[in-house]
């Protein structure tokens, strides 16, 4: 992820970076337990806070460099999925991690409640339309997983989706998760790098952040009364997240259960995971052939000959 010269000021090794990423990566859901992950974890034994902050700065720049190569090579697309409870810091993480990236190479899609047109199609229809093309990074701020999270916690949502009654059975969640896993496998086989991030916030830290929104006038606009009502379903949401991650984690579409109680560490893990994955793609600027080199030489001669 980092070059030797970049790493020296913070004495960070590639092995340390990968150890942090691997700590939170989930590729096989068969033994996955959400309770095994601590929302307050900062991997203190793997690197110091000073090293972590230095790595975050380096990582943002490295991501910008990798995105330029991704765009120039035009072979891969990247899909980053962000899911979390309210106040976990999705917006801030996306903003910070992508702060150095060329806006032309990134598209952010926030999925709200489906509209009338969406409800006239299958639950993945609006997702297909928002997928990033080759050479671009797509960010899903909430995603298709809402259909197995919010809809699972609030089954009345399914009633509004105009499905034939005989298809609305208890197995619907297992079927939807299987469909998502199959679609992600298909996309991975077509050149889409899929990285899924669950920003794992504790209930106690959510309470502190919501109170901060109430107490700070400049943050009042962030408060939504529904946030409190959804908080009442905390255990149901955690169960839904655990089921979703367990059913869809795969080597080609890994989940990262990112501790979210400390925003600086959340951002570090996300940028490190993205850079680590991009580093495995062999990204490079396209080579220039003889004909193009000759055209470049001719252009230079024309320009320098203008006097």
Secondary structure, 3 states (H helix, E strand, C coil): CCCHHHHHCCCCCHHHHHHHHHHHEECCHHHCCHHHCCCCCCCCCCCCHHHHHHHHHHHHHHHHHHHHHHHHHCCCEEEEEEEECCCCCHHHHHHHHCCCCCHHHEEEEECCCCCHHHHCCCCCHHHHCCCCCCCCEEEEECCHHHHHCHHHHCCHHHHCCCCCHHHCCCCHHHHHHHHHHHHHHHHHHCCEEEEEEEEECCHHHHHHHHHHHHHCHHHHHHCCHHHHHHHCCHHHHHHHHHHHHHHHCECCEEEEEEECCCHHHHHHHHHHHHHHHHHCCCCCCCCCCHHHHHHHHHHHHHHHCCC
